Amino acid sequence: MKILIAISDSFCANFIRGQGNFLVKNGHEVVIVSGPGEEIDLLEKNEPVKVIRIPFNRDISIFSDIVNLIKIVKTLKKEKPDLINAGNPKTGFLFSIAHKIYGKQPLIFTLRGIRSDTLIGLKRKIILFTEYITCKFANLVIAISPSLKQHAIQVGIVENSKCVVIGKGSSNGVDLNYYTLTDDIYRSSDLLLNQYNIPTSSFKIIYVGRITRDKGLIELLEAFQLCLKKNADFDRRLRWR
């Protein structure tokens, strides 16, 4: 089976890392459509996949989106995949439209979040409509968590019968071998604590993610302040890396 995986931004290669190796090992051919960048270059180097680069825009760009839609339809006609998995709002929408135009392959949309939640006004309405269209045209929607599935149903972008969660939910699973604790990891941890003068006995709260408002950083800082009020042993310094 030939499987086409679509992501809008090179950074999102981190969300599908390992999928190419797994699918090819199990007898499938994998084609990835992605925006250009160093992350997708690294994935192409390390995994036996074919990468097709299309410069998607995160925001609404009518001319660029139409041009990319044409490129997508041409790609589908040339590659003739047996299955499409689109995993971002922009690729989800464009591939759902292309899927409707060309109509040859089943389309799965991996729902990793609802972007319209972070918007207001007319832009929110437009993006909410594109999210609805994406889920409407997809044959199956995979939500990465039970709470996201319920929220998507509540805001009306997907029907319960079309949306599933694999296991207890995940964006890409967890490589247990990669995250197995080793002596090197313990040593690196000790070095990091020493570098920032953090006591080993202190209770640590860590955020890992992009520093953007739509990730809930304001709410996170408010939660940190509440924790500090309740426990004087928390490390009070913020460190952005």
C-alpha positions as CSV (number, residue, x, y, z in Angstrom):
1,M,0.0,0.0,0.0
2,K,1.2,3.5,-0.8
3,I,0.5,5.9,2.0
4,L,0.7,9.7,1.6
5,I,1.2,11.7,4.8
6,A,0.6,15.5,4.6
7,I,2.0,18.1,7.0
8,S,2.0,21.8,6.4
9,D,5.2,22.8,8.2
10,S,8.7,21.3,8.4
11,F,8.6,21.5,12.2
12,C,5.6,19.1,12.1
13,A,8.0,16.4,10.9
14,N,8.6,15.9,14.6
15,F,5.0,14.8,14.9
16,I,5.4,11.9,12.5
17,R,9.0,10.9,13.2
18,G,9.3,7.1,13.1
19,Q,6.1,6.5,11.1
20,G,8.0,6.1,7.8
21,N,10.4,3.5,9.3
22,F,7.4,1.6,10.8
23,L,5.2,1.6,7.7
24,V,8.0,0.7,5.3
25,K,9.1,-2.1,7.6
26,N,5.6,-3.5,7.4
27,G,5.6,-3.5,3.7
28,H,4.2,-0.1,2.8
29,E,5.5,2.7,0.6
30,V,5.4,6.2,2.2
31,V,5.3,9.6,0.5
32,I,5.3,12.7,2.7
33,V,4.1,16.1,1.5
34,S,5.5,18.9,3.6
35,G,6.6,22.5,3.7
36,P,10.4,22.8,3.2
37,G,12.8,23.0,6.2
38,E,15.6,21.4,8.1
39,E,13.3,19.1,10.1
40,I,11.8,17.4,7.0
41,D,15.3,17.3,5.5
42,L,16.5,15.3,8.5
43,L,13.5,13.0,8.4
44,E,14.1,12.3,4.7
45,K,17.7,11.5,5.5
46,N,16.9,9.1,8.4
47,E,13.8,7.3,7.1
48,P,13.1,5.5,3.8
49,V,10.4,7.9,2.5
50,K,9.9,10.1,-0.5
51,V,9.4,13.8,0.4
52,I,7.5,16.3,-1.8
53,R,7.9,19.9,-0.7
54,I,5.1,22.4,-1.1
55,P,5.4,25.8,0.6
56,F,2.2,26.0,2.6
57,N,1.1,29.2,4.4
58,R,-0.2,28.8,8.0
59,D,-2.6,31.7,7.5
60,I,-5.2,32.3,4.9
61,S,-3.6,33.2,1.5
62,I,-6.1,32.8,-1.3
63,F,-3.7,32.9,-4.2
64,S,-1.1,30.8,-2.6
65,D,-3.7,28.3,-1.3
66,I,-5.2,27.9,-4.8
67,V,-1.7,27.4,-6.3
68,N,-1.0,24.7,-3.7
69,L,-4.3,23.1,-4.2
70,I,-3.5,22.6,-7.9
71,K,-0.1,21.2,-6.9
72,I,-1.8,18.8,-4.5
73,V,-4.2,17.5,-7.1
74,K,-1.3,17.0,-9.6
75,T,0.6,15.2,-6.8
76,L,-2.3,12.8,-6.1
77,K,-2.7,12.1,-9.8
78,K,1.0,11.3,-10.2
79,E,1.6,9.4,-7.0
80,K,-1.7,7.6,-6.9
81,P,-1.6,6.8,-3.1
82,D,-3.9,4.2,-1.7
83,L,-4.5,6.3,1.5
84,I,-4.0,9.9,2.6
85,N,-3.4,11.1,6.1
86,A,-3.4,14.9,6.5
87,G,-2.4,16.2,9.9
88,N,-2.6,20.0,10.1
89,P,-5.4,22.6,9.6
90,K,-4.0,23.9,6.3
91,T,-3.1,20.5,4.7
92,G,-6.3,19.0,6.1
93,F,-8.4,21.6,4.4
94,L,-6.5,21.6,1.1
95,F,-6.3,17.8,0.9
96,S,-10.0,17.4,1.7
97,I,-10.8,19.7,-1.2
98,A,-8.4,17.9,-3.5
99,H,-9.9,14.6,-2.2
100,K,-13.3,15.8,-3.3
101,I,-12.0,17.0,-6.7
102,Y,-10.0,13.9,-7.5
103,G,-11.9,11.5,-5.3
104,K,-9.6,8.4,-5.8
105,Q,-8.2,7.8,-2.3
106,P,-9.7,7.5,1.3
107,L,-8.7,10.5,3.4
108,I,-7.9,10.4,7.1
109,F,-7.6,13.7,9.0
110,T,-5.5,13.6,12.2
111,L,-7.0,16.2,14.5
112,R,-4.2,17.6,16.7
113,G,-6.1,20.7,17.9
114,I,-8.8,23.2,16.9
115,R,-7.1,26.4,15.7
116,S,-10.3,28.4,15.6
117,D,-10.3,28.2,19.4
118,T,-7.5,30.7,19.5
119,L,-9.1,33.2,17.1
120,I,-11.8,35.9,17.3
121,G,-14.2,37.6,14.9
122,L,-14.5,36.9,11.2
123,K,-11.2,35.0,11.0
124,R,-12.5,32.6,13.7
125,K,-15.6,32.0,11.7
126,I,-13.7,31.3,8.5
127,I,-11.2,28.9,10.1
128,L,-14.0,27.2,12.0
129,F,-15.8,26.6,8.7
130,T,-12.6,25.2,7.1
131,E,-12.2,22.8,10.0
132,Y,-15.8,21.7,9.6
133,I,-15.3,21.2,5.8
134,T,-12.1,19.2,6.5
135,C,-13.9,16.8,8.9
136,K,-17.0,16.6,6.6
137,F,-15.0,15.6,3.6
138,A,-12.6,13.2,5.4
139,N,-13.6,9.5,5.6
140,L,-12.3,9.3,9.1
141,V,-11.1,11.8,11.8
142,I,-8.5,10.6,14.3
143,A,-8.5,12.9,17.4
144,I,-5.3,12.7,19.5
145,S,-7.1,12.6,22.8
146,P,-10.6,11.9,24.2
147,S,-11.0,15.4,25.5
148,L,-10.1,16.8,22.0
149,K,-12.7,14.5,20.4
150,Q,-15.4,15.7,22.8
151,H,-14.5,19.3,22.3
152,A,-14.6,18.9,18.5
153,I,-18.0,17.4,18.7
154,Q,-19.2,20.1,21.0
155,V,-18.1,23.0,18.7
156,G,-19.7,21.1,15.8
157,I,-16.9,20.4,13.4
158,V,-17.2,16.6,13.5
159,E,-19.8,14.0,14.2
160,N,-19.2,11.4,16.9
161,S,-19.7,8.5,14.4
162,K,-16.8,9.7,12.2
163,C,-14.2,10.6,15.0
164,V,-12.1,8.0,16.8
165,V,-9.3,8.0,19.4
166,I,-6.6,5.4,19.1
167,G,-6.0,3.8,22.5
168,K,-6.0,6.5,25.1
169,G,-4.8,9.0,22.6
170,S,-1.5,10.3,21.2
171,S,-0.1,12.4,18.4
172,N,2.6,9.9,17.4
173,G,3.0,7.3,20.2
174,V,6.0,7.0,22.5
175,D,9.3,5.3,21.6
176,L,10.0,3.6,24.9
177,N,13.5,2.7,23.8
178,Y,14.3,6.4,23.2
179,Y,12.9,7.5,26.5
180,T,14.5,4.7,28.6
181,L,16.5,6.2,31.5
182,T,20.2,5.6,31.2
183,D,23.3,6.7,33.2
184,D,24.0,9.3,30.5
185,I,20.5,10.8,31.0
186,Y,21.0,11.0,34.7
187,R,24.4,12.7,34.2
188,S,22.9,15.2,31.8
189,S,20.2,16.0,34.3
190,D,22.7,16.6,37.0
191,L,24.7,18.9,34.8
192,L,21.5,20.9,33.9
193,L,20.5,21.3,37.5
194,N,24.1,22.5,38.4
195,Q,24.1,24.9,35.4
196,Y,21.0,26.7,36.7
197,N,21.7,26.2,40.4
198,I,18.5,24.2,40.9
199,P,18.5,22.1,44.1
200,T,18.0,18.4,43.4
201,S,15.4,18.2,46.2
202,S,13.2,21.0,44.8
203,F,9.8,20.3,43.2
204,K,10.1,21.1,39.5
205,I,7.3,22.1,37.1
206,I,8.4,22.1,33.4
207,Y,6.7,23.3,30.2
208,V,8.0,22.0,26.9
209,G,6.6,23.7,23.8
210,R,6.5,26.8,21.6
211,I,6.4,30.1,23.3
212,T,3.2,31.4,21.8
213,R,0.0,32.7,23.4
214,D,-2.2,30.0,21.7
215,K,-0.4,27.3,23.7
216,G,-2.0,28.6,26.9
217,L,1.1,30.2,28.3
218,I,-0.8,33.0,30.1
219,E,-2.9,30.4,31.9
220,L,0.2,28.4,32.6
221,L,2.0,31.3,34.3
222,E,-1.1,32.0,36.4
223,A,-1.1,28.3,37.5
224,F,2.6,28.6,38.4
225,Q,1.8,31.7,40.5
226,L,-0.9,29.7,42.4
227,C,1.6,26.9,43.0
228,L,4.2,29.3,44.3
229,K,1.6,30.7,46.8
230,K,0.9,27.2,48.1
231,N,4.4,25.9,48.3
232,A,7.5,27.9,49.1
233,D,9.9,25.2,47.9
234,F,9.1,25.8,44.3
235,D,12.0,27.2,42.2
236,R,10.7,30.7,41.5
237,R,12.9,31.5,38.4
238,L,11.7,31.2,34.9
239,R,14.1,30.0,32.2
240,W,13.3,30.2,28.5
241,R,15.4,28.1,26.2
